[in-house]
């Protein structure tokens, strides 16, 4: 079963506008969530994370929001830049494990 | 330290052959992970080590797969009697006690 879901396989946004990438999870034992960015032929690069004790974490242009009751998190990128074009993966982990469970990714394209 | 290093970057092999991949983690990281990523999917956990001890293995890791980390530094992942379904990107990551989880660039395996 897919414990971490990214239901939008792709997203296209104009440069300067906001990009919103969504992620849903099913396992209530998850307590730490991460977003990774991936370019072709490279490994995933860590972007931002959030602990379940928080509902928001911000780092520059990137903000992650966590809604525990809805088991939903989102990544906001503002303003979006062409260099942000990549595949974004949401991942989750829990207290009882060290492994990351990834979603299937969302391909973001930022056009001029 | 240049991060997590994986070798080779690409491997093409004939079905039935054995292949071995190497991963050199960030030197101070005590945990090392192997993931596999196929087209259109997120990375899937295979196994992880804390120092030289292999602590968890996924059901994805059939008996044709074996991983070692003999001295708690670099790790190898061997696939015996490769099948076309083994074609994927094999990703290695390392962390210090689960923090600063960093991925390598991966080894792309093509079984023909």
Backbone of each chain as ProteinMPNN parsed JSONL, in Angstrom:
{"seq_chain_A": "XXXXXXXXXXXXXXXXXXXXXXXXXXXXXXXXXXXXXXXXXXXXXXXXXXXXXXXXXXXXXXXXXXXXXXXXXXXXXXXXXXXXXXXXXXXXXXXXXXXXXXXXXXXXXXXX", "coords_chain_A": {"N_chain_A": [[0.849, -1.183, 0.0], [0.338, 2.305, -0.593], [1.811, 4.423, 1.416], [2.545, 7.041, 1.456], [1.443, 9.632, -0.472], [1.496, 11.356, -3.524], [-0.552, 13.021, -5.347], [-0.592, 14.553, -7.618], [0.968, 14.262, -10.558], [2.309, 16.143, -12.064], [3.089, 19.655, -12.359], [2.65, 22.912, -13.5], [3.963, 26.122, -13.499], [4.027, 29.667, -13.619], [6.936, 31.686, -13.753], [7.828, 33.507, -10.849], [5.355, 33.252, -9.665], [3.42, 31.459, -7.138], [4.27, 28.131, -6.225], [2.606, 25.215, -5.336], [2.91, 22.23, -3.802], [1.545, 19.116, -3.069], [0.989, 16.579, -0.532], [-0.062, 13.53, 0.837], [-0.532, 11.36, 3.633], [-0.86, 8.117, 5.182], [-0.144, 6.707, 7.448], [-0.346, 6.993, 10.819], [1.751, 6.882, 12.548], [3.891, 8.18, 11.524], [6.213, 10.769, 12.103], [7.905, 12.668, 11.219], [8.709, 14.651, 8.489], [9.803, 15.132, 5.158], [10.99, 17.024, 2.363], [12.278, 16.438, -0.824], [14.281, 17.315, -3.604], [14.761, 16.511, -6.981], [16.941, 16.23, -9.675], [17.299, 15.058, -13.084], [19.255, 12.102, -13.424], [20.597, 12.471, -11.055], [20.993, 12.092, -7.475], [18.389, 12.382, -4.922], [18.011, 15.592, -3.417], [18.083, 17.085, -0.282], [15.587, 19.316, 0.851], [13.738, 20.666, 2.689], [12.346, 20.175, 5.965], [9.937, 18.938, 8.395], [8.839, 18.578, 11.705], [6.461, 16.586, 13.504], [5.549, 18.006, 15.657], [5.282, 20.538, 14.933], [3.521, 22.941, 12.85], [4.311, 24.378, 10.743], [7.126, 25.206, 8.775], [9.765, 27.212, 7.726], [12.015, 28.2, 5.161], [13.74, 30.412, 3.651], [12.655, 30.787, 0.381], [11.046, 28.623, 0.586], [8.406, 26.922, 2.153], [6.999, 24.658, 4.391], [3.969, 23.156, 5.231], [2.108, 21.495, 7.718], [-0.656, 19.488, 8.299], [-1.855, 17.709, 10.66], [-4.232, 16.474, 11.453], [-5.561, 16.103, 9.098], [-3.754, 14.558, 7.854], [-1.92, 15.596, 5.972], [0.429, 17.338, 4.009], [2.077, 20.224, 2.669], [4.137, 21.856, 0.263], [5.288, 25.022, -0.272], [6.477, 27.199, -2.681], [7.799, 30.261, -3.133], [8.95, 33.317, -4.494], [8.433, 31.363, -7.457], [11.065, 29.979, -9.446], [12.784, 29.48, -12.57], [14.899, 27.655, -12.172], [13.888, 26.039, -10.24], [12.617, 23.997, -11.436], [12.072, 20.638, -11.445], [11.84, 17.274, -10.126], [9.855, 16.745, -7.321], [9.914, 15.155, -4.243], [8.018, 13.925, -1.591], [8.613, 12.737, 1.676], [8.444, 10.467, 4.465], [8.966, 9.548, 7.892], [9.188, 7.573, 10.923], [9.097, 7.239, 14.563], [9.86, 4.669, 15.166], [11.454, 3.694, 13.203], [14.131, 3.962, 10.838], [14.003, 4.334, 8.195], [13.09, 6.043, 5.166], [9.948, 6.734, 3.76], [8.808, 7.224, 0.615], [6.863, 9.392, -1.517], [5.43, 9.301, -4.853], [6.289, 11.401, -6.321], [6.252, 14.727, -7.765], [6.387, 16.427, -10.74], [7.683, 19.5, -11.274], [7.372, 22.279, -13.307], [8.665, 25.338, -14.084], [7.931, 28.082, -15.878], [9.022, 30.824, -17.977]], "CA_chain_A": [[0.0, 0.0, 0.0], [1.105, 3.528, -0.731], [1.625, 5.158, 2.663], [2.772, 8.46, 1.17], [0.87, 9.817, -1.803], [1.527, 12.642, -4.195], [-1.566, 12.718, -6.353], [-0.381, 15.331, -8.836], [2.251, 13.872, -11.144], [3.013, 17.279, -12.641], [2.578, 20.988, -12.054], [3.309, 23.928, -14.322], [3.746, 27.413, -12.843], [4.778, 30.758, -14.224], [8.0, 32.301, -12.94], [7.374, 34.576, -9.977], [4.127, 32.88, -8.965], [3.605, 30.465, -6.092], [4.086, 26.709, -6.528], [2.117, 24.47, -4.174], [2.978, 20.786, -4.022], [0.794, 18.465, -1.999], [1.376, 15.23, -0.138], [-0.93, 12.936, 1.846], [0.012, 10.133, 4.198], [-1.886, 7.318, 5.842], [0.356, 6.105, 8.673], [-0.358, 7.97, 11.914], [3.01, 6.766, 13.299], [4.891, 9.083, 10.95], [6.34, 11.961, 12.926], [8.889, 13.585, 10.632], [8.405, 14.7, 7.059], [10.866, 15.797, 4.427], [10.839, 17.234, 0.927], [13.506, 16.321, -1.592], [14.237, 17.78, -4.98], [15.613, 15.614, -7.768], [17.199, 16.482, -11.088], [17.604, 13.812, -13.788], [20.579, 11.491, -13.285], [21.204, 12.823, -9.766], [20.248, 11.629, -6.322], [17.539, 13.398, -4.296], [18.674, 16.589, -2.578], [17.209, 17.542, 0.793], [15.107, 20.69, 0.692], [13.182, 21.19, 3.923], [11.665, 19.146, 6.74], [9.076, 19.408, 9.469], [8.495, 17.614, 12.733], [5.018, 16.562, 13.766], [5.174, 18.929, 16.736], [5.094, 21.86, 14.334], [2.613, 22.953, 11.714], [4.902, 25.182, 9.677], [8.564, 25.449, 8.814], [10.086, 28.104, 6.611], [13.429, 28.356, 4.861], [13.843, 31.221, 2.438], [11.473, 30.754, -0.487], [10.35, 27.353, 0.783], [7.658, 26.747, 3.391], [6.235, 23.416, 4.465], [2.842, 23.19, 6.156], [1.662, 20.163, 8.115], [-1.982, 19.383, 8.915], [-1.841, 16.337, 11.175], [-5.576, 15.891, 11.512], [-5.898, 15.698, 7.731], [-2.611, 13.774, 7.341], [-1.611, 16.289, 4.728], [1.424, 18.405, 4.057], [2.274, 20.904, 1.395], [5.354, 22.645, 0.08], [5.051, 26.248, -1.007], [7.683, 27.846, -3.191], [7.413, 31.575, -3.63], [8.462, 33.173, -5.849], [9.006, 30.253, -8.208], [12.11, 30.347, -10.395], [13.018, 28.398, -13.544], [15.81, 26.67, -11.581], [13.137, 25.145, -9.355], [12.06, 22.917, -12.257], [12.65, 19.368, -11.001], [10.839, 16.402, -9.496], [9.833, 16.93, -5.863], [9.421, 14.004, -3.507], [7.663, 14.01, -0.191], [9.018, 11.517, 2.37], [8.044, 10.439, 5.864], [9.573, 8.54, 8.731], [8.564, 7.517, 12.237], [9.971, 7.027, 15.72], [10.283, 3.284, 15.292], [12.184, 3.24, 12.025], [15.069, 4.934, 10.297], [13.869, 4.412, 6.747], [12.192, 7.039, 4.611], [8.923, 6.273, 2.826], [8.664, 8.298, -0.361], [5.774, 9.457, -2.47], [5.82, 9.021, -6.24], [6.898, 12.587, -6.902], [5.547, 15.692, -8.612], [7.312, 17.15, -11.626], [7.384, 20.931, -11.34], [7.982, 23.052, -14.391], [8.486, 26.779, -13.938], [8.192, 28.673, -17.194], [9.209, 32.288, -17.91]], "C_chain_A": [[0.892, 1.244, 0.0], [0.85, 4.371, 0.511], [1.82, 6.658, 2.495], [2.356, 8.691, -0.275], [1.049, 11.244, -2.296], [0.641, 12.472, -5.421], [-1.423, 13.518, -7.644], [0.964, 14.953, -9.436], [3.022, 15.059, -11.722], [2.297, 18.584, -12.295], [3.364, 21.981, -12.894], [2.937, 25.303, -13.766], [4.574, 28.478, -13.548], [5.808, 31.313, -13.236], [7.429, 33.46, -12.126], [6.108, 34.257, -9.19], [4.449, 31.843, -7.895], [3.408, 29.046, -6.654], [3.641, 26.026, -5.248], [2.098, 22.991, -4.519], [2.381, 20.093, -2.803], [1.218, 17.029, -1.757], [0.409, 14.757, 0.947], [-0.287, 11.663, 2.375], [-1.074, 9.402, 4.983], [-1.444, 6.804, 7.215], [0.461, 7.147, 9.789], [0.903, 7.886, 12.785], [4.113, 7.652, 12.711], [4.968, 10.342, 11.805], [7.347, 12.969, 12.369], [8.747, 13.476, 9.122], [9.451, 15.548, 6.349], [10.43, 16.002, 2.976], [12.225, 17.167, 0.295], [13.233, 16.8, -3.009], [15.174, 16.888, -5.784], [15.689, 16.072, -9.212], [17.504, 15.153, -11.759], [19.052, 13.376, -13.566], [21.319, 11.943, -12.021], [20.385, 12.195, -8.644], [19.373, 12.735, -5.759], [18.357, 14.322, -3.395], [17.683, 17.1, -1.545], [16.862, 19.014, 0.624], [14.686, 21.285, 2.035], [12.456, 20.064, 4.645], [10.769, 19.776, 7.791], [8.792, 18.262, 10.419], [6.995, 17.689, 13.015], [4.582, 17.47, 14.91], [4.953, 20.347, 16.205], [4.028, 21.78, 13.247], [3.152, 23.778, 10.552], [6.405, 25.263, 9.883], [8.946, 26.207, 7.55], [11.589, 28.195, 6.425], [13.535, 29.107, 3.545], [12.55, 31.2, 1.642], [10.589, 29.533, -0.256], [9.673, 27.309, 2.157], [6.914, 25.427, 3.328], [5.181, 23.567, 5.554], [2.412, 21.763, 6.448], [0.304, 20.255, 8.79], [-2.143, 17.939, 9.376], [-3.212, 15.698, 11.159], [-6.006, 15.399, 10.135], [-4.842, 14.777, 7.133], [-2.185, 14.321, 5.978], [-0.493, 17.285, 4.955], [1.586, 19.004, 2.671], [3.564, 21.695, 1.434], [4.99, 23.849, -0.783], [6.385, 26.843, -1.423], [7.242, 29.194, -3.744], [8.562, 32.563, -3.474], [9.141, 32.005, -6.562], [9.996, 30.767, -9.241], [12.327, 29.193, -11.377], [13.936, 27.294, -13.007], [15.123, 25.726, -10.613], [12.549, 23.969, -10.126], [12.805, 21.618, -11.958], [11.494, 18.472, -10.563], [10.959, 16.553, -7.983], [9.196, 15.707, -5.206], [9.137, 14.387, -2.068], [8.087, 12.693, 0.455], [8.633, 11.618, 3.837], [8.795, 9.347, 6.597], [8.946, 8.607, 10.113], [9.567, 7.222, 13.324], [10.596, 5.638, 15.709], [11.085, 2.78, 14.091], [13.12, 4.341, 11.56], [14.874, 5.123, 8.804], [12.888, 5.503, 6.365], [11.221, 6.351, 3.664], [8.61, 7.443, 1.909], [7.335, 8.22, -1.09], [6.318, 9.234, -3.882], [6.356, 10.24, -6.969], [5.941, 13.449, -7.707], [6.584, 16.44, -9.435], [6.852, 18.59, -11.739], [8.116, 21.553, -12.504], [7.646, 24.516, -14.177], [8.882, 27.432, -15.247], [8.244, 30.195, -17.08], [7.908, 33.046, -18.178]], "O_chain_A": [[2.014, 1.241, 0.506], [-0.217, 4.97, 0.643], [1.322, 7.45, 3.294], [2.85, 8.03, -1.188], [0.788, 12.208, -1.576], [1.039, 11.856, -6.409], [-2.058, 13.199, -8.648], [2.003, 15.292, -8.87], [4.244, 14.999, -11.858], [1.105, 18.618, -11.991], [4.589, 21.902, -12.987], [1.76, 25.614, -13.583], [5.682, 28.214, -14.014], [5.557, 31.39, -12.033], [6.66, 34.279, -12.63], [5.816, 34.898, -8.18], [5.591, 31.404, -7.758], [2.501, 28.799, -7.448], [4.236, 26.236, -4.19], [1.368, 22.555, -5.408], [2.677, 20.442, -1.66], [1.734, 16.353, -2.647], [0.098, 15.507, 1.873], [0.422, 10.969, 1.645], [-2.073, 9.994, 5.39], [-2.288, 6.498, 8.056], [1.267, 8.074, 9.705], [1.102, 8.725, 13.663], [5.154, 7.846, 13.34], [3.947, 10.915, 12.186], [7.604, 14.002, 12.986], [8.675, 12.385, 8.554], [9.921, 16.554, 6.881], [9.612, 15.253, 2.441], [13.194, 17.742, 0.791], [12.121, 16.701, -3.527], [16.26, 16.547, -5.317], [14.676, 16.274, -9.882], [17.923, 14.209, -11.09], [19.959, 14.207, -13.527], [22.54, 11.808, -11.938], [19.231, 11.814, -8.84], [19.58, 13.906, -6.077], [19.277, 13.884, -2.704], [16.572, 17.502, -1.889], [17.713, 19.843, 0.302], [15.231, 22.303, 2.461], [12.002, 19.108, 4.016], [10.83, 20.978, 8.047], [8.539, 17.131, 10.003], [6.354, 18.716, 12.793], [3.387, 17.684, 15.115], [4.499, 21.234, 16.928], [3.676, 20.695, 12.784], [2.519, 23.865, 9.5], [6.892, 25.374, 11.008], [8.502, 25.878, 6.45], [12.345, 28.26, 7.394], [13.435, 28.522, 2.467], [11.486, 31.547, 2.153], [9.508, 29.424, -0.836], [10.286, 27.615, 3.18], [6.273, 25.116, 2.324], [5.465, 24.043, 6.653], [2.355, 20.923, 5.549], [0.13, 21.014, 9.744], [-2.514, 17.061, 8.597], [-3.34, 14.506, 10.88], [-6.723, 14.405, 10.016], [-5.017, 14.271, 6.025], [-2.107, 13.597, 4.986], [-0.466, 17.99, 5.964], [1.278, 18.382, 1.654], [4.017, 22.14, 2.488], [4.453, 23.705, -1.881], [7.303, 26.972, -0.613], [6.44, 29.279, -4.674], [9.121, 32.643, -2.38], [10.302, 31.7, -6.289], [9.81, 31.831, -9.832], [12.07, 28.04, -11.032], [13.765, 26.125, -13.353], [15.706, 24.721, -10.205], [12.032, 23.033, -9.515], [14.01, 21.511, -12.187], [10.327, 18.861, -10.624], [12.06, 16.492, -7.437], [8.096, 15.286, -5.564], [9.921, 15.083, -1.422], [7.936, 11.636, -0.157], [8.51, 12.713, 4.384], [9.208, 8.351, 6.004], [8.257, 9.572, 10.445], [10.743, 6.983, 13.052], [11.717, 5.448, 16.181], [11.361, 1.586, 13.977], [12.911, 5.515, 11.863], [15.514, 5.987, 8.204], [11.982, 5.846, 7.124], [11.611, 5.497, 2.868], [8.201, 8.512, 2.36], [6.758, 7.146, -1.262], [7.513, 9.008, -4.073], [6.824, 10.134, -8.102], [4.953, 12.964, -8.257], [7.534, 17.011, -8.897], [5.762, 18.868, -12.24], [9.323, 21.378, -12.667], [6.475, 24.887, -14.098], [10.034, 27.345, -15.671], [7.603, 30.786, -16.211], [7.894, 34.277, -18.158]]}, "seq_chain_B": "XXXXXXXXXXXXXXXXXXXXXXXXXXXXXXXXXXXXXXXXXXXXXXXXXXXXXXXXXXXXXXXXXXXXXXXXXXXXXXXXXXXXXXXXXXXXXXXXXXXXXXXXXXXXXXXX", "coords_chain_B": {"N_chain_B": [[35.339, 16.5, 2.57], [33.378, 15.018, 0.079], [30.745, 14.301, 0.048], [28.229, 11.726, -0.429], [29.376, 9.016, -2.219], [29.014, 7.095, -5.161], [29.677, 4.147, -7.014], [29.727, 2.042, -9.883], [28.584, 4.838, -11.97], [26.942, 4.152, -14.014], [25.717, 1.018, -15.197], [25.665, -1.562, -17.453], [24.411, -4.705, -18.016], [24.286, -8.187, -18.89], [21.421, -10.274, -18.735], [21.309, -12.541, -16.056], [23.911, -12.27, -15.26], [26.17, -11.355, -12.571], [26.275, -8.434, -10.531], [27.989, -5.778, -8.847], [27.762, -3.04, -6.675], [29.192, -0.065, -5.311], [29.281, 1.967, -2.39], [30.368, 4.893, -0.87], [30.046, 6.439, 2.094], [29.391, 9.648, 3.72], [32.057, 10.555, 5.763], [31.833, 10.769, 8.615], [29.378, 9.718, 9.116], [27.304, 7.295, 10.609], [25.281, 5.678, 9.74], [23.987, 3.879, 6.982], [22.249, 3.573, 3.955], [20.391, 1.76, 1.498], [18.535, 2.317, -1.414], [16.08, 1.806, -3.992], [15.104, 3.017, -7.131], [12.609, 3.117, -9.519], [11.298, 3.945, -12.79], [9.061, 6.64, -12.659], [8.416, 6.25, -10.048], [8.858, 6.815, -6.498], [11.897, 6.701, -4.502], [12.538, 3.462, -3.132], [12.867, 1.807, -0.092], [15.537, -0.43, 0.637], [17.541, -1.593, 2.381], [19.311, -1.079, 5.539], [22.22, -0.025, 7.395], [23.702, 0.217, 10.572], [26.65, 1.365, 11.549], [28.581, -1.506, 11.153], [26.541, -3.29, 11.267], [23.739, -4.838, 9.84], [20.612, -3.654, 10.006], [17.975, -3.612, 9.131], [15.945, -5.043, 6.608], [14.249, -4.845, 3.544], [11.28, -6.417, 2.204], [11.531, -6.311, -0.461], [14.083, -6.983, -0.999], [15.264, -9.573, -2.393], [16.511, -13.005, -2.217], [18.514, -12.93, -4.036], [19.824, -10.631, -3.715], [22.392, -9.04, -1.898], [23.843, -7.22, 0.74], [26.622, -5.545, 2.155], [28.592, -4.16, 4.795], [31.411, -4.113, 5.702], [33.438, -2.941, 7.424], [32.171, -0.927, 8.621], [32.37, 1.32, 7.107], [32.559, 1.92, 3.894], [30.079, 0.486, 1.661], [28.811, -2.41, -0.049], [26.607, -3.509, -2.607], [25.326, -6.355, -3.905], [23.995, -7.975, -6.709], [22.852, -11.001, -7.685], [22.595, -13.18, -10.527], [21.168, -11.47, -12.402], [18.046, -9.982, -13.385], [15.72, -8.705, -15.838], [13.881, -7.108, -14.54], [15.339, -6.025, -12.52], [16.428, -3.73, -13.402], [17.037, -0.427, -12.698], [17.465, 2.619, -10.769], [19.894, 2.629, -8.363], [20.191, 3.807, -5.221], [22.248, 5.211, -2.74], [22.428, 6.285, 0.618], [23.459, 8.243, 3.456], [23.624, 8.873, 6.996], [23.949, 10.666, 10.13], [23.111, 9.171, 12.864], [20.452, 9.224, 11.948], [20.066, 11.842, 11.228], [20.595, 14.599, 8.95], [20.362, 13.274, 6.468], [21.69, 12.137, 3.583], [21.861, 11.752, 0.114], [23.553, 9.842, -2.429], [24.562, 10.089, -5.918], [23.666, 7.924, -7.257], [23.526, 4.655, -8.884], [22.908, 3.67, -12.062], [21.356, 0.892, -13.242], [21.133, -1.222, -16.002], [19.637, -3.984, -17.294], [20.054, -6.226, -19.831]], "CA_chain_B": [[34.423, 15.408, 2.254], [32.589, 15.427, -1.079], [29.406, 13.762, 0.114], [28.082, 10.289, -0.635], [29.915, 8.67, -3.526], [28.599, 5.777, -5.626], [30.43, 3.689, -8.171], [29.812, 2.995, -10.989], [27.391, 5.655, -12.193], [26.087, 3.404, -14.923], [26.151, -0.357, -15.422], [24.827, -2.35, -18.35], [24.815, -6.094, -17.86], [23.396, -9.157, -19.503], [20.6, -11.057, -17.811], [21.977, -13.719, -15.517], [25.224, -11.913, -14.717], [26.207, -10.743, -11.244], [26.822, -7.078, -10.492], [28.265, -5.249, -7.51], [27.871, -1.593, -6.608], [29.87, 0.401, -4.102], [28.872, 3.255, -1.841], [31.199, 5.483, 0.173], [29.217, 7.449, 2.76], [30.081, 10.758, 4.384], [32.944, 9.814, 6.661], [31.414, 10.718, 10.023], [28.041, 9.147, 9.22], [27.329, 5.911, 11.074], [24.195, 4.903, 9.142], [24.066, 3.807, 5.524], [20.991, 3.048, 3.443], [20.245, 1.495, 0.073], [17.191, 2.473, -1.965], [15.964, 1.549, -5.422], [14.089, 3.853, -7.758], [12.235, 2.802, -10.894], [10.697, 5.069, -13.507], [7.739, 7.056, -12.222], [8.213, 5.934, -8.636], [9.818, 7.366, -5.569], [12.851, 5.714, -4.004], [11.991, 2.437, -2.236], [13.875, 1.34, 0.851], [15.992, -1.809, 0.511], [18.184, -2.06, 3.599], [20.194, -0.085, 6.134], [23.262, -0.429, 8.327], [24.259, 1.114, 11.587], [28.035, 0.879, 11.535], [28.682, -2.672, 10.27], [25.39, -4.166, 11.481], [22.589, -4.649, 8.963], [19.53, -3.628, 10.974], [16.64, -3.803, 8.553], [15.909, -5.404, 5.199], [12.918, -4.814, 2.961], [10.842, -7.618, 1.48], [11.972, -6.14, -1.85], [15.431, -7.517, -1.111], [15.16, -11.021, -2.534], [17.737, -13.712, -1.852], [19.563, -12.648, -5.028], [20.458, -9.382, -3.311], [23.081, -9.047, -0.619], [24.557, -5.981, 1.029], [27.588, -5.655, 3.247], [29.339, -2.977, 5.21], [32.306, -4.918, 6.564], [34.195, -2.21, 8.445], [31.378, 0.218, 9.04], [32.634, 2.51, 6.283], [31.884, 1.764, 2.615], [29.152, -0.641, 1.568], [28.591, -2.969, -1.378], [25.327, -4.156, -2.887], [25.515, -7.307, -4.984], [22.809, -8.641, -7.26], [23.243, -12.213, -8.413], [21.666, -13.679, -11.564], [20.308, -10.32, -12.657], [16.852, -10.107, -14.216], [15.377, -7.413, -16.43], [13.156, -6.345, -13.531], [16.282, -5.367, -11.602], [16.833, -2.458, -13.997], [16.578, 0.657, -11.828], [18.519, 3.443, -10.184], [20.184, 2.191, -7.0], [20.634, 4.986, -4.488], [22.812, 5.032, -1.41], [22.344, 7.476, 1.457], [24.043, 8.07, 4.78], [23.185, 9.849, 7.999], [24.508, 10.542, 11.475], [22.001, 8.863, 13.781], [19.176, 9.583, 11.353], [20.016, 13.275, 10.902], [21.4, 14.958, 7.769], [20.2, 12.168, 5.522], [22.247, 12.647, 2.321], [21.891, 10.746, -0.941], [24.512, 9.877, -3.513], [23.997, 10.316, -7.249], [23.045, 6.692, -7.717], [24.045, 3.792, -9.945], [21.808, 3.238, -12.941], [21.57, -0.463, -13.757], [20.302, -1.676, -17.114], [19.82, -5.415, -17.565], [19.588, -6.468, -21.214]], "C_chain_B": [[33.493, 15.851, 1.135], [31.2, 14.842, -1.037], [29.403, 12.263, -0.075], [28.483, 9.956, -2.077], [29.477, 7.262, -3.917], [29.341, 5.431, -6.91], [29.944, 2.301, -8.584], [28.561, 3.868, -11.083], [26.387, 4.933, -13.081], [26.64, 1.991, -15.074], [25.14, -1.019, -16.354], [25.317, -3.784, -18.255], [23.817, -7.008, -18.559], [22.634, -9.914, -18.419], [21.352, -12.302, -17.366], [23.345, -13.438, -14.93], [25.073, -11.343, -13.308], [26.784, -9.339, -11.351], [27.031, -6.666, -9.044], [28.433, -3.746, -7.593], [28.537, -1.216, -5.281], [29.331, 1.748, -3.692], [29.857, 3.676, -0.754], [30.405, 6.605, 0.835], [30.047, 8.649, 3.202], [30.806, 10.177, 5.593], [32.448, 9.735, 8.11], [30.025, 10.107, 10.215], [28.102, 7.676, 9.613], [26.242, 5.05, 10.409], [24.262, 4.995, 7.624], [22.842, 3.057, 5.015], [21.118, 2.76, 1.954], [18.767, 1.623, -0.302], [17.245, 2.106, -3.448], [14.843, 2.425, -5.972], [13.863, 3.413, -9.195], [11.46, 3.972, -11.485], [9.296, 5.378, -12.99], [7.426, 6.776, -10.768], [9.188, 6.722, -7.779], [10.813, 6.3, -5.146], [12.181, 4.754, -3.012], [13.128, 1.888, -1.38], [14.232, -0.121, 0.597], [16.567, -2.331, 1.829], [18.959, -0.917, 4.234], [21.106, -0.69, 7.192], [23.465, 0.66, 9.367], [25.65, 0.563, 11.889], [28.086, -0.366, 10.646], [27.465, -3.588, 10.378], [24.241, -3.811, 10.532], [21.33, -4.771, 9.816], [18.142, -3.885, 10.394], [16.769, -4.12, 7.071], [14.471, -5.382, 4.717], [12.586, -6.164, 2.337], [11.229, -7.536, 0.01], [13.322, -6.805, -2.076], [15.354, -9.043, -1.166], [16.493, -11.669, -2.199], [18.826, -13.548, -2.906], [20.351, -11.38, -4.668], [21.181, -9.589, -1.99], [23.851, -7.744, -0.465], [25.472, -6.218, 2.211], [28.154, -4.29, 3.566], [30.384, -3.465, 6.209], [33.034, -4.15, 7.659], [33.443, -0.973, 8.916], [31.667, 1.48, 8.26], [31.882, 2.358, 4.969], [30.975, 0.543, 2.647], [29.11, -1.13, 0.122], [27.201, -3.598, -1.442], [25.541, -5.064, -4.084], [24.177, -7.875, -5.417], [23.305, -9.833, -8.064], [22.164, -12.589, -9.434], [20.648, -12.593, -11.927], [19.164, -10.667, -13.613], [16.508, -8.726, -14.766], [14.633, -6.529, -15.44], [14.051, -5.67, -12.508], [16.75, -4.028, -12.15], [16.208, -1.312, -13.204], [17.763, 1.552, -11.495], [18.684, 2.969, -8.739], [20.852, 3.352, -6.272], [21.169, 4.593, -3.12], [22.66, 6.353, -0.669], [23.058, 7.191, 2.773], [23.524, 9.145, 5.713], [23.971, 9.636, 9.288], [23.33, 10.382, 12.426], [20.656, 9.34, 13.248], [19.02, 11.046, 10.991], [20.92, 13.536, 9.698], [21.475, 13.798, 6.778], [20.596, 12.689, 4.146], [22.353, 11.519, 1.31], [23.095, 10.946, -1.866], [23.793, 10.063, -4.842], [23.418, 9.051, -7.872], [23.855, 5.936, -8.749], [22.858, 3.347, -10.777], [22.162, 1.888, -13.546], [20.582, -0.743, -14.882], [20.637, -3.138, -17.383], [19.215, -5.719, -18.935], [19.506, -7.967, -21.498]], "O_chain_B": [[32.887, 16.92, 1.212], [30.513, 14.891, -2.057], [30.426, 11.6, 0.092], [27.978, 10.554, -3.027], [29.556, 6.338, -3.106], [29.596, 6.281, -7.762], [29.762, 1.448, -7.716], [27.593, 3.653, -10.353], [25.173, 5.073, -12.934], [27.853, 1.78, -15.079], [23.938, -1.037, -16.089], [26.511, -4.045, -18.399], [22.663, -6.645, -18.786], [23.15, -10.155, -17.328], [21.948, -13.016, -18.173], [23.887, -14.258, -14.19], [23.992, -10.908, -12.91], [27.674, -9.084, -12.164], [26.344, -7.14, -8.139], [29.145, -3.232, -8.457], [28.457, -1.938, -4.287], [28.968, 2.572, -4.533], [30.144, 2.911, 0.167], [30.122, 7.618, 0.196], [31.27, 8.649, 3.067], [30.231, 9.4, 6.355], [32.638, 8.708, 8.761], [29.548, 9.992, 11.343], [28.858, 6.901, 9.026], [26.283, 3.824, 10.508], [24.554, 6.05, 7.061], [22.45, 2.035, 5.576], [21.861, 3.434, 1.241], [17.881, 1.116, 0.386], [18.309, 2.099, -4.067], [13.781, 2.558, -5.365], [14.801, 3.343, -9.989], [11.024, 4.872, -10.767], [8.449, 4.489, -12.894], [6.315, 7.027, -10.302], [10.203, 7.226, -8.26], [10.597, 5.116, -5.404], [11.377, 5.162, -2.174], [14.201, 1.552, -1.88], [13.352, -0.952, 0.369], [16.143, -3.371, 2.333], [19.241, 0.089, 3.582], [20.801, -1.719, 7.795], [23.405, 1.854, 9.074], [25.806, -0.542, 12.409], [27.674, -0.297, 9.488], [27.373, -4.57, 9.642], [23.828, -2.656, 10.432], [21.008, -5.857, 10.297], [17.241, -4.328, 11.106], [17.597, -3.541, 6.368], [13.573, -5.852, 5.415], [13.471, -6.946, 1.99], [11.257, -8.549, -0.689], [13.668, -7.151, -3.205], [15.376, -9.718, -0.136], [17.48, -10.984, -1.93], [19.956, -13.986, -2.69], [21.403, -11.101, -5.243], [20.659, -10.228, -1.077], [24.435, -7.235, -1.422], [25.159, -6.972, 3.132], [28.189, -3.392, 2.725], [30.251, -3.252, 7.415], [33.225, -4.694, 8.747], [34.022, -0.081, 9.536], [31.279, 2.576, 8.666], [30.684, 2.637, 4.919], [31.08, -0.313, 3.525], [29.344, -0.362, -0.811], [26.698, -4.142, -0.459], [25.899, -4.593, -5.164], [23.333, -8.213, -4.587], [24.083, -9.683, -9.006], [20.977, -12.344, -9.221], [19.44, -12.775, -11.779], [19.291, -11.506, -14.505], [16.946, -7.707, -14.232], [14.753, -5.305, -15.505], [13.591, -4.844, -11.72], [17.403, -3.265, -11.437], [14.987, -1.243, -13.061], [18.901, 1.284, -11.882], [17.712, 2.918, -7.984], [21.927, 3.814, -6.654], [20.599, 3.743, -2.435], [22.756, 7.421, -1.273], [23.237, 6.035, 3.154], [23.046, 10.192, 5.276], [24.57, 8.584, 9.51], [22.641, 11.35, 12.748], [19.814, 9.808, 14.014], [17.967, 11.458, 10.504], [21.878, 12.802, 9.452], [22.554, 13.417, 6.325], [19.934, 13.57, 3.597], [22.878, 10.449, 1.62], [23.582, 12.061, -2.055], [22.568, 10.18, -4.887], [22.752, 9.114, -8.906], [24.743, 6.487, -9.399], [21.923, 2.728, -10.27], [23.147, 1.76, -14.273], [19.376, -0.537, -14.746], [21.785, -3.481, -17.665], [18.026, -5.5, -19.168], [19.136, -8.367, -22.602]]}, "name": "protein", "num_of_chains": 2, "seq": "XXXXXXXXXXXXXXXXXXXXXXXXXXXXXXXXXXXXXXXXXXXXXXXXXXXXXXXXXXXXXXXXXXXXXXXXXXXXXXXXXXXXXXXXXXXXXXXXXXXXXXXXXXXXXXXXXXXXXXXXXXXXXXXXXXXXXXXXXXXXXXXXXXXXXXXXXXXXXXXXXXXXXXXXXXXXXXXXXXXXXXXXXXXXXXXXXXXXXXXXXXXXXXXXXXXXXXXXXXXXXXXX"}
